[in-house]
Amino acid sequence: MAAFEAAAFADRDIDASYDLRIVKSGGVNASEVSQSGDFSLAAGDSAVLGENEMSFERGSRLRAQLTISDAQGELCQRSFR
């Protein structure tokens, strides 16, 4: 089992949205999970935006991607493999 936690830290006040995508390929089964939503943070605050657990078999590959955007465009994008 693999656990994912998407978190954000604000160095300034922000009103933004997030998109979290987790993809499992290879192994016995393939699957994809997407979570998204809006959030606001004051400067210096942090928040957990999404959490998920996914089974992980031998030969499986996992990729998680978090994108945070505001009205002006993309603020941050991180991928983990």
C-alpha positions in Angstrom: 0.0 0.0 0.0 1.3 3.5 -0.9 -0.1 6.6 0.8 -0.1 10.1 -0.7 -0.6 13.4 1.0 -0.7 16.6 -1.1 0.1 19.7 0.9 0.7 23.4 0.2 2.6 26.1 2.0 1.9 29.8 1.3 4.7 32.4 1.4 2.0 35.0 0.6 -1.8 35.2 0.8 -3.3 33.1 -2.0 -6.7 32.0 -3.4 -5.9 29.0 -5.6 -7.0 25.7 -6.9 -5.3 22.3 -6.9 -5.3 19.3 -9.1 -3.9 16.0 -7.8 -3.5 13.0 -10.1 -2.2 9.6 -9.1 -1.6 7.0 -11.8 -0.6 3.4 -11.2 0.5 1.3 -14.2 2.1 -2.0 -14.7 1.6 -4.9 -12.3 -1.8 -6.6 -12.2 -4.1 -3.5 -12.5 -3.9 0.0 -13.7 -5.8 2.9 -12.1 -6.0 6.6 -11.9 -7.3 8.9 -9.2 -8.0 12.6 -9.5 -8.8 15.1 -6.8 -9.2 18.9 -7.2 -10.6 21.9 -5.4 -10.3 25.5 -4.4 -8.5 26.7 -1.3 -7.2 29.9 0.4 -4.2 30.3 2.6 -2.7 33.2 4.5 1.0 33.9 4.3 2.8 31.4 6.5 0.0 28.9 6.6 -0.1 25.3 5.2 -2.8 22.8 4.5 -3.3 19.3 3.4 -5.2 19.4 0.1 -5.8 15.8 -0.6 -4.9 12.3 0.6 -5.2 8.9 -1.0 -4.0 5.3 -0.6 -3.4 2.9 -3.4 -2.4 -0.7 -3.5 1.1 -1.3 -4.9 2.0 -4.7 -6.4 5.3 -6.0 -7.6 6.0 -4.6 -11.1 3.7 -1.6 -10.5 4.8 2.0 -11.2 3.2 5.0 -9.4 3.3 8.6 -10.4 1.7 11.5 -8.5 1.4 15.0 -9.8 0.2 18.1 -7.9 -0.6 21.3 -9.8 -1.5 24.5 -8.0 -2.9 27.5 -9.9 -4.4 30.9 -9.2 -6.3 33.4 -11.4 -3.0 34.4 -13.1 -1.9 30.8 -14.0 0.2 28.0 -12.7 2.0 28.6 -9.4 3.6 25.3 -8.8 3.7 21.7 -10.2 5.4 18.8 -8.6 5.7 15.2 -9.8 6.8 12.2 -7.8 7.6 8.7 -9.1 
